[in-house]
Amino acid sequence: MVMIEEQLAPVLRSAAGQRKYRVGILGATGMVGQRFVQLLERHPQFEVMAPAASDRSQGQRYAKACNWRLPGELPESVRSSEKTSDSIA
């Protein structure tokens, strides 16, 4: 599941001047969440800012909490992202 955080984070502009939305991915350490991370890595209109998972991963960097299972390397843009819990305030 991908959520757009327009109210929490301002819309960015890409180098081409397109709107670029900051997004969070719930369940980012699971297979489906990893696929969303992978698909959005080079998307021109989205920037993954908040990979979120269960409370077990709270406070861990994404690279440590995620056992990357997809082909290819863990995307650099989320490698050092701070983890959050799955609760939404």
N, C-alpha and C positions, 0 to 999 in steps of 0.2 A: 504494500500500500504506500502510495506517495502522497504527501500532503504539501500544499503550497502555503508558505508562511508569509503572505503578503503583508499582513498587519504587524508581524514581529520583525521582519527584516525588509529593508527597502529593495525595490526592484533595481537590479544592476543593468548596465548596458554593455553589450559585447563590443569587441573591437569594430564590428561592422555596424554598430549603432542599434542592433536589435535588442528588444527587452530580454532580460535574462532573470529568471525567477530562482530564488533560493528555495531549496526544497529539503525536506527531511524524509527519511525512509524508515518506516516501522518494520521491525523484524529484519534488520539489515545484515545480521550475521547468519541467517538461514539461507538456504539455496535460492529461494525466490527473491529475497532481499539482496543477495549477492548479484543476482542477474539484473535487478533494477540498478544497482550501483554501476555495474558494467555497462548497461545500456545508456545511462545518463552521463557517463564519464566524458564523452565527446559531443554530447547534444548541444546545439548552439543556443537553446533557450533555457536550459536548466543548469544549476550549480548545486551539487549535493553539499549541504552544510551541516546536516544533523542526522548521521546514521544512528538509529536507536534500536535497542534490543531489550531483553529482559533485565530484571534487577541483578541477576548474576554478573552481568557485564558492566554494571554502573561504575563510572569513573575510570574505566580502562580505555586505552587507546584502541581504535578500531582494529588495527593490525594485530594486537595482542588478543583481543576478544574473539576475533573472527578466524575460523579455520577455513581459509580460502580453498574452495573445492572446484572452482571453474577453471577452464583452460586459460592460460595466460597468467600474468602477474596481477597482484593486488593493485588496483589503480592508485597512483601516487597522490591524487587529490584527496583521497579519504584515508590514506595510510596513517596519518598522525591525528586524525579527527578524534576529538574527545567523545566518549560514549555517554549516552544518557539512558535512563530507565525507560520502560515502555509506558509509564504513566504520563498522561497528557494533562497539564494544568490549565 
